[in-house]
Amino acid sequence: MAKIRREDTVLVIKGKERGKAGVVRQVLPRQSRVIITGVNMVKRHMRPRAQRPGGIIEREGAIHVSNVMLICKSCNKPTRVGFRLHDDGKKVRLCRRCDQPVD
């Protein structure tokens, strides 16, 4: 079970984009990276193809998962993520600050 998933709100804590928050658009588990909407914009030189024009396109670059922190929905602060098993056997993520379930 991953600590950060798609549609989570995260805060960037390291690097040139430090302090920016955004929603996780894509998780790349093999590279241990996430793509966050509007954060770490990079320019790509794209060759024209049949379905798109060419030119210089700006899009989000991947950020290593260790450089972001989950923002808890209940306390609205960046937090580490813990796990707990419920009585029914389901494993849930929880906020280490307020001890509330994140999901």
N, CA, C and O atoms as a DFTB+ gen file, in Angstrom:
412 C
 N C O
     1  1       0.850      -1.180       0.000
     2  2       0.000       0.000       0.000
     3  2       0.896       1.244       0.000
     4  3       1.800       1.369       0.827
     5  1       0.640       2.136      -0.912
     6  2       1.466       3.326      -1.064
     7  2       1.072       4.404      -0.066
     8  3      -0.094       4.524       0.310
     9  1       2.062       5.188       0.359
    10  2       1.778       6.272       1.295
    11  2       1.162       7.465       0.585
    12  3       0.369       8.195       1.180
    13  1       1.517       7.674      -0.683
    14  2       0.946       8.778      -1.459
    15  2       0.287       8.186      -2.688
    16  3       0.878       7.373      -3.397
    17  1      -0.950       8.606      -2.931
    18  2      -1.738       8.074      -4.038
    19  2      -2.236       9.205      -4.921
    20  3      -2.074      10.385      -4.610
    21  1      -2.854       8.804      -6.044
    22  2      -3.458       9.775      -6.944
    23  2      -4.570      10.526      -6.222
    24  3      -5.251       9.962      -5.366
    25  1      -4.752      11.794      -6.567
    26  2      -5.779      12.680      -6.002
    27  2      -5.465      13.133      -4.579
    28  3      -6.296      13.806      -3.969
    29  1      -4.295      12.792      -4.021
    30  2      -3.886      13.317      -2.716
    31  2      -3.353      14.730      -2.901
    32  3      -2.764      15.044      -3.934
    33  1      -3.559      15.579      -1.905
    34  2      -2.955      16.907      -1.896
    35  2      -1.641      16.809      -1.139
    36  3      -1.603      16.332      -0.005
    37  1      -0.554      17.267      -1.774
    38  2       0.765      17.157      -1.170
    39  2       1.471      18.510      -1.178
    40  3       1.123      19.408      -1.945
    41  1       2.475      18.633      -0.303
    42  2       3.317      19.818      -0.212
    43  2       4.735      19.410      -0.566
    44  3       5.230      18.397      -0.072
    45  1       5.399      20.195      -1.424
    46  2       6.786      19.921      -1.793
    47  2       7.665      20.481      -0.682
    48  3       7.552      21.658      -0.339
    49  1       8.544      19.649      -0.113
    50  2       9.353      20.060       1.032
    51  2      10.832      20.231       0.690
    52  3      11.593      20.728       1.519
    53  1      11.253      19.834      -0.502
    54  2      12.660      19.957      -0.898
    55  2      12.754      20.412      -2.340
    56  3      11.837      20.189      -3.131
    57  1      13.863      21.051      -2.682
    58  2      14.144      21.407      -4.063
    59  2      13.682      22.805      -4.427
    60  3      13.270      23.585      -3.568
    61  1      13.758      23.109      -5.713
    62  2      13.451      24.462      -6.182
    63  2      11.973      24.799      -6.075
    64  3      11.618      25.978      -6.088
    65  1      11.111      23.814      -5.970
    66  2       9.667      24.032      -5.871
    67  2       9.181      23.955      -4.423
    68  3       7.983      23.799      -4.184
    69  1      10.095      24.063      -3.457
    70  2       9.742      23.944      -2.039
    71  2       8.669      24.952      -1.636
    72  3       8.744      26.130      -1.986
    73  1       7.672      24.472      -0.895
    74  2       6.600      25.334      -0.420
    75  2       5.354      25.304      -1.279
    76  3       4.307      25.796      -0.857
    77  1       5.439      24.743      -2.470
    78  2       4.274      24.685      -3.352
    79  2       3.447      23.442      -3.028
    80  3       3.984      22.389      -2.684
    81  1       2.137      23.591      -3.148
    82  2       1.230      22.468      -2.901
    83  2       0.443      22.191      -4.170
    84  3       0.252      23.082      -4.998
    85  1      -0.005      20.973      -4.320
    86  2      -0.796      20.600      -5.481
    87  2      -1.373      19.209      -5.315
    88  3      -1.114      18.516      -4.331
    89  1      -2.162      18.822      -6.305
    90  2      -2.816      17.516      -6.296
    91  2      -1.993      16.548      -7.139
    92  3      -1.542      16.893      -8.231
    93  1      -1.803      15.340      -6.625
    94  2      -1.039      14.316      -7.351
    95  2      -1.860      13.865      -8.550
    96  3      -2.982      13.377      -8.413
    97  1      -1.269      14.042      -9.738
    98  2      -1.943      13.671     -10.981
    99  2      -1.605      12.250     -11.390
   100  3      -2.440      11.541     -11.950
   101  1      -0.361      11.832     -11.105
   102  2       0.083      10.495     -11.505
   103  2       1.146      10.008     -10.526
   104  3       1.963      10.796     -10.050
   105  1       1.137       8.722     -10.228
   106  2       2.141       8.105      -9.368
   107  2       2.935       7.125     -10.224
   108  3       2.360       6.295     -10.928
   109  1       4.265       7.229     -10.157
   110  2       5.158       6.327     -10.891
   111  2       5.883       5.456      -9.861
   112  3       6.980       5.812      -9.431
   113  1       5.295       4.319      -9.454
   114  2       5.862       3.542      -8.343
   115  2       7.226       2.915      -8.635
   116  3       8.036       2.769      -7.719
   117  1       7.495       2.548      -9.861
   118  2       8.793       1.925     -10.171
   119  2       9.942       2.905     -10.025
   120  3      11.042       2.518      -9.630
   121  1       9.695       4.181     -10.344
   122  2      10.731       5.201     -10.194
   123  2      10.634       5.922      -8.848
   124  3      11.469       6.777      -8.552
   125  1       9.636       5.597      -8.030
   126  2       9.369       6.264      -6.746
   127  2       9.175       7.759      -6.938
   128  3       9.733       8.563      -6.192
   129  1       8.382       8.131      -7.941
   130  2       8.154       9.535      -8.258
   131  2       6.670       9.817      -8.403
   132  3       5.869       8.914      -8.643
   133  1       6.317      11.097      -8.253
   134  2       4.939      11.543      -8.443
   135  2       4.937      12.753      -9.367
   136  3       5.913      13.502      -9.420
   137  1       3.837      12.943     -10.095
   138  2       3.645      14.117     -10.928
   139  2       2.518      14.919     -10.295
   140  3       1.410      14.416     -10.111
   141  1       2.817      16.188      -9.960
   142  2       1.881      17.047      -9.249
   143  2       1.420      18.153     -10.188
   144  3       2.231      18.762     -10.886
   145  1       0.119      18.409     -10.204
   146  2      -0.466      19.406     -11.094
   147  2       0.087      20.798     -10.785
   148  3      -0.030      21.281      -9.658
   149  1       0.686      21.437     -11.783
   150  2       1.167      22.804     -11.669
   151  2       2.498      22.988     -10.962
   152  3       2.912      24.123     -10.728
   153  1       3.180      21.908     -10.615
   154  2       4.450      21.986      -9.885
   155  2       5.548      21.356     -10.729
   156  3       5.311      20.361     -11.412
   157  1       6.757      21.933     -10.686
   158  2       7.930      21.443     -11.407
   159  2       7.695      21.445     -12.915
   160  3       7.863      20.423     -13.579
   161  1       7.308      22.596     -13.444
   162  2       7.052      22.733     -14.871
   163  2       8.373      22.696     -15.641
   164  3       9.318      23.410     -15.306
   165  1       8.423      21.854     -16.679
   166  2       9.603      21.727     -17.528
   167  2       9.189      21.966     -18.972
   168  3       8.034      21.749     -19.338
   169  1      10.133      22.410     -19.786
   170  2       9.865      22.647     -21.198
   171  2      10.355      21.453     -22.008
   172  3      11.485      20.995     -21.835
   173  1       9.499      20.955     -22.890
   174  2       9.826      19.833     -23.757
   175  2       9.777      20.294     -25.204
   176  3       8.817      20.945     -25.618
   177  1      10.804      19.962     -25.976
   178  2      10.818      20.267     -27.402
   179  2      10.200      19.073     -28.125
   180  3      10.789      17.994     -28.189
   181  1       9.002      19.288     -28.665
   182  2       8.250      18.186     -29.259
   183  2       8.235      18.315     -30.781
   184  3       8.029      19.398     -31.329
   185  1       8.455      17.198     -31.437
   186  2       8.388      17.141     -32.891
   187  2       6.921      17.023     -33.302
   188  3       6.155      16.340     -32.623
   189  1       6.514      17.662     -34.382
   190  2       5.108      17.550     -34.791
   191  2       4.743      16.124     -35.207
   192  3       5.520      15.428     -35.860
   193  1       3.565      15.721     -34.817
   194  2       3.010      14.416     -35.179
   195  2       1.633      14.635     -35.778
   196  3       1.161      15.769     -35.856
   197  1       0.990      13.566     -36.197
   198  2      -0.329      13.682     -36.830
   199  2      -1.379      14.222     -35.865
   200  3      -2.263      14.977     -36.271
   201  1      -1.289      13.834     -34.563
   202  2      -2.327      14.238     -33.621
   203  2      -2.004      15.519     -32.859
   204  3      -2.881      16.043     -32.173
   205  1      -0.758      16.055     -32.952
   206  2      -0.416      17.277     -32.227
   207  2       0.607      18.100     -33.005
   208  3       1.396      17.556     -33.777
   209  1       0.587      19.403     -32.796
   210  2       1.607      20.250     -33.433
   211  2       2.920      20.175     -32.660
   212  3       2.947      19.739     -31.509
   213  1       3.979      20.594     -33.284
   214  2       5.276      20.605     -32.632
   215  2       5.498      21.906     -31.889
   216  3       4.610      22.757     -31.835
   217  1       6.679      22.060     -31.319
   218  2       7.019      23.281     -30.607
   219  2       7.512      22.979     -29.207
   220  3       7.767      21.830     -28.847
   221  1       7.641      24.049     -28.422
   222  2       8.095      23.921     -27.044
   223  2       6.860      23.868     -26.151
   224  3       6.073      24.813     -26.103
   225  1       6.703      22.758     -25.449
   226  2       5.516      22.523     -24.621
   227  2       5.938      22.477     -23.168
   228  3       6.936      21.846     -22.820
   229  1       5.168      23.155     -22.313
   230  2       5.422      23.104     -20.874
   231  2       4.525      22.057     -20.245
   232  3       3.321      22.027     -20.498
   233  1       5.118      21.188     -19.415
   234  2       4.321      20.199     -18.693
   235  2       5.009      19.881     -17.369
   236  3       6.142      20.301     -17.134
   237  1       4.322      19.141     -16.510
   238  2       4.852      18.850     -15.187
   239  2       5.928      17.775     -15.257
   240  3       5.801      16.792     -15.986
   241  1       6.983      17.980     -14.487
   242  2       8.016      16.965     -14.352
   243  2       7.780      16.160     -13.088
   244  3       7.046      16.583     -12.195
   245  1       8.411      14.994     -13.021
   246  2       8.241      14.115     -11.869
   247  2       9.105      14.585     -10.703
   248  3      10.198      15.115     -10.902
   249  1       8.604      14.384      -9.484
   250  2       9.318      14.722      -8.254
   251  2       9.429      13.446      -7.434
   252  3       8.485      12.658      -7.365
   253  1      10.588      13.245      -6.811
   254  2      10.769      12.048      -5.993
   255  2       9.816      12.081      -4.810
   256  3       9.555      13.135      -4.230
   257  1       9.305      10.913      -4.467
   258  2       8.274      10.804      -3.439
   259  2       8.800      11.229      -2.058
   260  3       8.010      11.621      -1.199
   261  1      10.101      11.157      -1.836
   262  2      10.669      11.563      -0.547
   263  2      10.685      13.078      -0.387
   264  3      10.897      13.578       0.718
   265  1      10.463      13.811      -1.466
   266  2      10.490      15.272      -1.410
   267  2       9.112      15.894      -1.256
   268  3       8.975      17.112      -1.368
   269  1       8.088      15.089      -1.003
   270  2       6.740      15.615      -0.803
   271  2       6.158      15.049       0.488
   272  3       6.533      13.964       0.934
   273  1       5.224      15.812       1.084
   274  2       4.503      15.369       2.277
   275  2       3.014      15.481       2.019
   276  3       2.546      16.429       1.389
   277  1       2.283      14.503       2.512
   278  2       0.834      14.498       2.389
   279  2       0.237      15.586       3.278
   280  3       0.674      15.767       4.415
   281  1      -0.764      16.313       2.765
   282  2      -1.489      17.294       3.571
   283  2      -2.756      16.608       4.063
   284  3      -3.580      16.145       3.275
   285  1      -2.891      16.555       5.380
   286  2      -4.031      15.890       6.012
   287  2      -5.300      16.694       5.757
   288  3      -5.283      17.924       5.813
   289  1      -6.412      15.989       5.473
   290  2      -7.677      16.668       5.201
   291  2      -8.335      17.181       6.474
   292  3      -9.062      18.173       6.434
   293  1      -8.092      16.517       7.610
   294  2      -8.771      16.932       8.836
   295  2      -8.035      18.068       9.554
   296  3      -8.674      19.021      10.001
   297  1      -6.698      17.985       9.672
   298  2      -5.970      19.066      10.363
   299  2      -5.358      20.067       9.381
   300  3      -4.852      21.106       9.806
   301  1      -5.392      19.781       8.093
   302  2      -4.936      20.685       7.031
   303  2      -3.470      21.079       7.185
   304  3      -3.101      22.219       6.900
   305  1      -2.630      20.140       7.637
   306  2      -1.200      20.382       7.803
   307  2      -0.430      19.245       7.144
   308  3      -0.950      18.136       7.022
   309  1       0.816      19.511       6.713
   310  2       1.628      18.429       6.158
   311  2       1.973      17.428       7.244
   312  3       2.295      17.809       8.370
   313  1       1.906      16.158       6.912
   314  2       2.097      15.126       7.916
   315  2       2.765      13.898       7.328
   316  3       2.762      13.681       6.116
   317  1       3.338      13.100       8.220
   318  2       3.797      11.778       7.822
   319  2       2.600      10.844       7.808
   320  3       1.563      11.141       8.402
   321  1       2.744       9.725       7.134
   322  2       1.629       8.797       6.970
   323  2       1.918       7.528       7.755
   324  3       3.006       6.959       7.662
   325  1       0.931       7.093       8.528
   326  2       1.019       5.830       9.247
   327  2      -0.063       4.902       8.749
   328  3      -0.919       5.296       7.956
   329  1      -0.023       3.656       9.220
   330  2      -1.010       2.667       8.821
   331  2      -1.576       2.000      10.060
   332  3      -0.886       1.850      11.069
   333  1      -2.841       1.600       9.976
   334  2      -3.492       0.879      11.062
   335  2      -4.465      -0.117      10.459
   336  3      -5.080       0.140       9.424
   337  1      -4.596      -1.258      11.121
   338  2      -5.565      -2.260      10.704
   339  2      -6.857      -2.049      11.480
   340  3      -6.841      -1.935      12.706
   341  1      -7.982      -1.999      10.760
   342  2      -9.290      -1.919      11.402
   343  2      -9.703      -3.304      11.878
   344  3      -9.043      -4.299      11.579
   345  1     -10.805      -3.356      12.625
   346  2     -11.305      -4.638      13.130
   347  2     -11.715      -5.576      12.006
   348  3     -11.609      -6.795      12.140
   349  1     -12.192      -5.001      10.878
   350  2     -12.618      -5.827       9.753
   351  2     -11.446      -6.278       8.883
   352  3     -11.660      -6.963       7.883
   353  1     -10.201      -5.907       9.243
   354  2      -9.031      -6.366       8.514
   355  2      -8.536      -5.418       7.440
   356  3      -7.541      -5.710       6.777
   357  1      -9.218      -4.269       7.248
   358  2      -8.781      -3.309       6.236
   359  2      -7.635      -2.462       6.778
   360  3      -7.645      -2.043       7.935
   361  1      -6.655      -2.221       5.924
   362  2      -5.513      -1.395       6.278
   363  2      -5.788       0.020       5.800
   364  3      -6.070       0.222       4.619
   365  1      -5.713       1.005       6.688
   366  2      -6.007       2.389       6.325
   367  2      -4.815       3.282       6.651
   368  3      -4.056       3.015       7.583
   369  1      -4.666       4.346       5.868
   370  2      -3.630       5.347       6.127
   371  2      -4.140       6.321       7.179
   372  3      -5.324       6.657       7.200
   373  1      -3.240       6.773       8.056
   374  2      -3.654       7.795       9.006
   375  2      -2.610       8.855       9.197
   376  3      -1.417       8.645       8.978
   377  1      -3.101      10.015       9.619
   378  2      -2.264      11.191       9.879
   379  2      -1.525      10.972      11.195
   380  3      -2.131      10.586      12.194
   381  1      -0.217      11.216      11.194
   382  2       0.561      11.053      12.420
   383  2       0.376      12.230      13.377
   384  3       0.684      12.114      14.563
   385  1      -0.125      13.365      12.872
   386  2      -0.355      14.531      13.732
   387  2      -1.632      14.396      14.540
   388  3      -1.620      14.499      15.767
   389  1      -2.749      14.162      13.831
   390  2      -4.055      14.160      14.502
   391  2      -4.633      12.764      14.681
   392  3      -5.711      12.619      15.257
   393  1      -3.941      11.731      14.202
   394  2      -4.346      10.334      14.359
   395  2      -5.709      10.029      13.733
   396  3      -6.408       9.121      14.184
   397  1      -6.088      10.783      12.699
   398  2      -7.337      10.562      11.982
   399  2      -7.055       9.841      10.667
   400  3      -5.987      10.040      10.089
   401  1      -7.976       9.010      10.175
   402  2      -7.779       8.351       8.884
   403  2      -7.708       9.364       7.743
   404  3      -8.473      10.328       7.713
   405  1      -6.787       9.141       6.806
   406  2      -6.628      10.044       5.663
   407  2      -7.642       9.713       4.578
   408  3      -8.136      10.612       3.898
   409  1      -7.956       8.440       4.411
   410  2      -8.868       8.016       3.348
   411  2     -10.317       8.271       3.704
   412  3     -11.210       7.969       2.912
